[in-house]
Amino acid sequence: EMSTGFIDLPAEQIDSAIQDAQKHVCEILDLDLSALWQVSVEHPDSIYLTHLFRQLEGPLLPDRMEGQGYFPWCLQQITAGKVVAVSTEEAPPEADRDQEMWRHYGIKSNLVFPLSVGGDLLIGALSFHSMREERDWPEQMAKQLQLLAQVFANAIARKRADHALRESETRLTLATTAAGAGLWVIYLETEEVWVSEKTRELFHFLADEQLTYDSFF
């Protein structure tokens, strides 16, 4: 049901849909916290918190953190494409820094999924935690949440692509306006046509008129 809700969801609604889904999952599975972190495009060693649902009070999570400094072992695992499913007190010796941070935030059990596009490019991590008591992560539950993590990853990638496209269109509009020229772009897969304001003026298209290949030509 959740994955279906993300199909054709407008880019500007993706963030709120992810947060709603986090809340829904935590309430259904009786989890206390879910966090989604994204890798900084400008600084790949940094991750920043973009989506959070927490049912219990606790220390504030930083908006941005250097992954190696806070959760080095966990970051190493998800960078390798591995899922982390561990209780705080049973974490391996090499996860001593991660264990320290989990204790600081009152977290007792952890389930962390890498967020990647095409199975290669790591764009972030999605985590679920219990704070009241330790709990196991049944294989079936982990598989279902891993599918949800992939839905989130695809949605975030689509949002980034939409943002990049809008930035590109804005730059083109500024350039063509300065030159007094009209510009049009055809999207071959959908046959939709994007035109600059100058083009609308030259060909007398309405400001909100949707253009297609046939109507434009």
C-alpha positions as a LaTeX table, in Angstrom:
\begin{tabular}{lrrr}
\hline
Residue & $x$ (\AA) & $y$ (\AA) & $z$ (\AA) \\
\hline
Glu1 & 0.00 & 0.00 & 0.00 \\
Met2 & 2.80 & 2.43 & 0.87 \\
Ser3 & 4.84 & 1.73 & $-2.24$ \\
Thr4 & 1.77 & 2.22 & $-4.42$ \\
Gly5 & 1.27 & 5.63 & $-2.83$ \\
Phe6 & 4.66 & 6.79 & $-4.12$ \\
Ile7 & 3.89 & 5.98 & $-7.77$ \\
Asp8 & 3.57 & 9.22 & $-9.75$ \\
Leu9 & 3.72 & 11.23 & $-6.52$ \\
Pro10 & 4.70 & 14.86 & $-7.32$ \\
Ala11 & 8.25 & 15.67 & $-6.22$ \\
Glu12 & 7.10 & 18.38 & $-3.83$ \\
Gln13 & 5.01 & 15.83 & $-1.87$ \\
Ile14 & 7.72 & 13.18 & $-1.46$ \\
Asp15 & 9.17 & 14.51 & 1.81 \\
Ser16 & 5.83 & 14.60 & 3.63 \\
Ala17 & 4.91 & 11.16 & 2.24 \\
Ile18 & 8.16 & 9.67 & 3.61 \\
Gln19 & 7.55 & 11.14 & 7.05 \\
Asp20 & 3.96 & 9.90 & 7.07 \\
Ala21 & 5.21 & 6.42 & 6.13 \\
Gln22 & 7.82 & 6.46 & 8.91 \\
Lys23 & 5.14 & 7.37 & 11.45 \\
His24 & 2.79 & 4.69 & 10.11 \\
Val25 & 5.44 & 1.95 & 10.26 \\
Cys26 & 6.54 & 2.88 & 13.78 \\
Glu27 & 2.97 & 2.86 & 15.05 \\
Ile28 & 2.13 & $-0.48$ & 13.43 \\
Leu29 & 5.34 & $-2.23$ & 14.56 \\
Asp30 & 5.53 & $-0.46$ & 17.93 \\
Leu31 & 8.90 & 1.16 & 17.16 \\
Asp32 & 10.12 & 4.30 & 18.87 \\
Leu33 & 12.23 & 6.05 & 16.26 \\
Ser34 & 12.84 & 6.16 & 12.53 \\
Ala35 & 15.44 & 8.37 & 10.90 \\
Leu36 & 16.37 & 8.94 & 7.29 \\
Trp37 & 19.81 & 10.36 & 6.56 \\
Gln38 & 21.09 & 11.54 & 3.20 \\
Val39 & 24.68 & 11.75 & 1.99 \\
Ser40 & 25.71 & 15.32 & 1.21 \\
Val41 & 26.29 & 15.82 & $-2.51$ \\
Glu42 & 28.87 & 18.55 & $-1.84$ \\
His43 & 30.59 & 16.71 & 1.03 \\
Pro44 & 30.25 & 12.91 & 0.57 \\
Asp45 & 31.76 & 12.23 & 4.00 \\
Ser46 & 28.88 & 14.04 & 5.69 \\
Ile47 & 25.33 & 12.84 & 6.21 \\
Tyr48 & 22.38 & 14.97 & 7.21 \\
Leu49 & 19.08 & 14.18 & 8.85 \\
Thr50 & 16.14 & 14.90 & 6.56 \\
His51 & 13.24 & 12.85 & 7.96 \\
Leu52 & 12.60 & 11.91 & 11.59 \\
Phe53 & 9.81 & 10.32 & 13.59 \\
Arg54 & 10.30 & 9.77 & 17.31 \\
Gln55 & 7.67 & 8.77 & 19.84 \\
Leu56 & 9.76 & 9.32 & 22.99 \\
Glu57 & 11.72 & 12.28 & 24.27 \\
Gly58 & 15.50 & 12.21 & 24.08 \\
Pro59 & 18.61 & 14.22 & 23.15 \\
Leu60 & 18.26 & 16.15 & 19.90 \\
Leu61 & 19.73 & 14.49 & 16.85 \\
Pro62 & 22.04 & 16.85 & 14.92 \\
Asp63 & 20.84 & 18.03 & 11.52 \\
Arg64 & 24.23 & 17.22 & 10.04 \\
Met65 & 27.00 & 14.94 & 11.22 \\
Glu66 & 30.27 & 13.59 & 9.94 \\
Gly67 & 29.52 & 9.91 & 9.52 \\
Gln68 & 32.97 & 8.64 & 10.47 \\
Gly69 & 32.85 & 10.57 & 13.72 \\
Tyr70 & 29.44 & 9.40 & 14.92 \\
Phe71 & 28.68 & 5.96 & 13.49 \\
Pro72 & 31.88 & 4.74 & 11.77 \\
Trp73 & 31.11 & 1.01 & 11.95 \\
Cys74 & 27.51 & 1.41 & 10.82 \\
Leu75 & 28.59 & 3.70 & 7.98 \\
Gln76 & 31.14 & 1.12 & 6.87 \\
Gln77 & 28.47 & $-1.58$ & 6.81 \\
Ile78 & 25.90 & 0.34 & 4.78 \\
Thr79 & 28.58 & 1.64 & 2.39 \\
Ala80 & 29.29 & $-2.04$ & 1.69 \\
Gly81 & 25.59 & $-2.53$ & 1.00 \\
Lys82 & 24.92 & $-4.46$ & 4.22 \\
Val83 & 21.90 & $-4.23$ & 6.49 \\
Val84 & 22.67 & $-3.58$ & 10.16 \\
Ala85 & 20.43 & $-5.43$ & 12.64 \\
Val86 & 21.90 & $-5.37$ & 16.13 \\
Ser87 & 21.04 & $-4.54$ & 19.71 \\
Thr88 & 23.13 & $-1.79$ & 21.24 \\
Glu89 & 24.57 & $-3.96$ & 24.01 \\
Glu90 & 25.48 & $-6.79$ & 21.63 \\
Ala91 & 27.27 & $-4.67$ & 19.05 \\
Pro92 & 30.69 & $-6.00$ & 17.99 \\
Pro93 & 33.87 & $-4.55$ & 19.59 \\
Glu94 & 34.67 & $-2.55$ & 16.45 \\
Ala95 & 31.35 & $-0.72$ & 16.85 \\
Asp96 & 32.34 & 0.84 & 20.19 \\
Arg97 & 31.84 & 4.42 & 18.92 \\
Asp98 & 28.47 & 3.56 & 17.40 \\
Gln99 & 27.50 & 1.86 & 20.67 \\
Glu100 & 28.45 & 4.99 & 22.60 \\
Met101 & 26.22 & 7.14 & 20.38 \\
Trp102 & 23.28 & 4.72 & 20.53 \\
Arg103 & 23.48 & 4.74 & 24.32 \\
His104 & 23.63 & 8.53 & 24.34 \\
Tyr105 & 20.38 & 8.72 & 22.37 \\
Gly106 & 18.70 & 6.05 & 24.50 \\
Ile107 & 18.55 & 3.48 & 21.69 \\
Lys108 & 18.48 & $-0.23$ & 22.54 \\
Ser109 & 17.97 & $-1.97$ & 19.18 \\
Asn110 & 18.88 & $-0.90$ & 15.66 \\
Leu111 & 17.86 & $-1.82$ & 12.13 \\
Val112 & 19.60 & 0.22 & 9.43 \\
Phe113 & 19.26 & $-0.06$ & 5.65 \\
Pro114 & 21.49 & 1.51 & 3.01 \\
Leu115 & 19.66 & 3.73 & 0.52 \\
Ser116 & 21.12 & 3.32 & $-2.93$ \\
Val117 & 20.20 & 3.94 & $-6.54$ \\
Gly118 & 20.80 & 1.11 & $-8.97$ \\
Gly119 & 22.48 & $-0.87$ & $-6.20$ \\
Asp120 & 25.65 & 1.21 & $-6.49$ \\
Leu121 & 25.42 & 4.86 & $-5.52$ \\
Leu122 & 24.85 & 5.26 & $-1.76$ \\
Ile123 & 22.58 & 8.24 & $-1.16$ \\
Gly124 & 21.75 & 7.69 & 2.51 \\
Ala125 & 20.40 & 5.36 & 5.17 \\
Leu126 & 17.03 & 4.54 & 6.69 \\
Ser127 & 16.95 & 3.34 & 10.29 \\
Phe128 & 14.39 & 2.01 & 12.74 \\
His129 & 15.05 & 1.79 & 16.48 \\
Ser130 & 13.52 & 0.70 & 19.77 \\
Met131 & 14.22 & 2.78 & 22.88 \\
Arg132 & 12.03 & 1.16 & 25.56 \\
Glu133 & 13.39 & $-2.37$ & 25.30 \\
Glu134 & 15.58 & $-4.59$ & 23.18 \\
Arg135 & 13.87 & $-6.42$ & 20.36 \\
Asp136 & 14.65 & $-8.87$ & 17.59 \\
Trp137 & 14.22 & $-8.14$ & 13.90 \\
Pro138 & 12.43 & $-11.12$ & 12.28 \\
Glu139 & 13.63 & $-11.87$ & 8.78 \\
Gln140 & 10.22 & $-11.27$ & 7.21 \\
Met141 & 9.90 & $-7.87$ & 8.87 \\
Ala142 & 13.41 & $-6.88$ & 7.79 \\
Lys143 & 12.68 & $-7.88$ & 4.19 \\
Gln144 & 9.49 & $-5.82$ & 4.11 \\
Leu145 & 11.21 & $-2.76$ & 5.57 \\
Gln146 & 14.09 & $-3.20$ & 3.12 \\
Leu147 & 11.58 & $-2.97$ & 0.27 \\
Leu148 & 10.22 & 0.22 & 1.82 \\
Ala149 & 13.77 & 1.59 & 2.05 \\
Gln150 & 14.16 & 1.02 & $-1.70$ \\
Val151 & 10.87 & 2.81 & $-2.34$ \\
Phe152 & 12.20 & 5.77 & $-0.36$ \\
Ala153 & 15.53 & 5.68 & $-2.23$ \\
Asn154 & 13.80 & 5.72 & $-5.62$ \\
Ala155 & 11.53 & 8.57 & $-4.53$ \\
Ile156 & 14.47 & 10.64 & $-3.28$ \\
Ala157 & 16.39 & 10.01 & $-6.51$ \\
Arg158 & 13.35 & 11.13 & $-8.51$ \\
Lys159 & 13.03 & 14.27 & $-6.38$ \\
Arg160 & 16.71 & 15.11 & $-6.93$ \\
Ala161 & 16.34 & 14.61 & $-10.67$ \\
Asp162 & 13.26 & 16.84 & $-10.72$ \\
His163 & 15.12 & 19.52 & $-8.75$ \\
Ala164 & 18.09 & 19.34 & $-11.15$ \\
Leu165 & 15.72 & 19.65 & $-14.12$ \\
Arg166 & 14.00 & 22.68 & $-12.62$ \\
Glu167 & 17.36 & 24.34 & $-11.97$ \\
Ser168 & 18.42 & 23.63 & $-15.53$ \\
Glu169 & 15.19 & 25.07 & $-16.92$ \\
Thr170 & 15.59 & 28.17 & $-14.76$ \\
Arg171 & 19.12 & 28.76 & $-16.04$ \\
Leu172 & 17.97 & 28.30 & $-19.64$ \\
Thr173 & 15.09 & 30.71 & $-19.09$ \\
Leu174 & 17.42 & 33.38 & $-17.70$ \\
Ala175 & 19.82 & 32.95 & $-20.60$ \\
Thr176 & 17.18 & 33.09 & $-23.31$ \\
Thr177 & 15.40 & 36.03 & $-21.66$ \\
Ala178 & 18.64 & 37.98 & $-21.59$ \\
Ala179 & 19.18 & 37.19 & $-25.27$ \\
Gly180 & 15.57 & 37.95 & $-26.25$ \\
Ala181 & 15.28 & 34.45 & $-27.75$ \\
Gly182 & 12.64 & 31.77 & $-27.44$ \\
Leu183 & 13.47 & 28.25 & $-26.32$ \\
Trp184 & 11.59 & 24.96 & $-26.47$ \\
Val185 & 12.40 & 21.46 & $-25.27$ \\
Ile186 & 10.68 & 18.25 & $-26.33$ \\
Tyr187 & 10.57 & 15.27 & $-23.95$ \\
Leu188 & 10.51 & 12.39 & $-26.40$ \\
Glu189 & 9.10 & 9.77 & $-24.03$ \\
Thr190 & 5.97 & 11.76 & $-23.22$ \\
Glu191 & 5.88 & 14.14 & $-26.22$ \\
Glu192 & 5.39 & 17.01 & $-23.79$ \\
Val193 & 6.93 & 20.34 & $-24.73$ \\
Trp194 & 8.44 & 22.88 & $-22.36$ \\
Val195 & 8.75 & 26.44 & $-23.65$ \\
Ser196 & 10.23 & 29.62 & $-22.23$ \\
Glu197 & 8.09 & 32.69 & $-21.54$ \\
Lys198 & 9.53 & 34.39 & $-24.64$ \\
Thr199 & 8.39 & 31.46 & $-26.78$ \\
Arg200 & 4.87 & 31.73 & $-25.35$ \\
Glu201 & 4.91 & 35.41 & $-26.22$ \\
Leu202 & 6.19 & 34.83 & $-29.79$ \\
Phe203 & 3.61 & 32.14 & $-30.60$ \\
His204 & 0.75 & 33.51 & $-28.48$ \\
Phe205 & 0.46 & 30.54 & $-26.14$ \\
Leu206 & $-1.40$ & 31.08 & $-22.87$ \\
Ala207 & 0.70 & 31.24 & $-19.68$ \\
Asp208 & $-0.77$ & 27.99 & $-18.30$ \\
Glu209 & $-1.35$ & 26.20 & $-21.61$ \\
Gln210 & $-0.04$ & 22.63 & $-21.64$ \\
Leu211 & 1.82 & 21.95 & $-24.87$ \\
Thr212 & 2.39 & 18.70 & $-26.71$ \\
Tyr213 & 4.39 & 17.85 & $-29.81$ \\
Asp214 & 1.29 & 18.17 & $-32.03$ \\
Ser215 & $-0.11$ & 21.35 & $-30.49$ \\
Phe216 & 3.26 & 23.09 & $-30.55$ \\
Phe217 & 4.16 & 22.36 & $-34.14$ \\
\hline
\end{tabular}
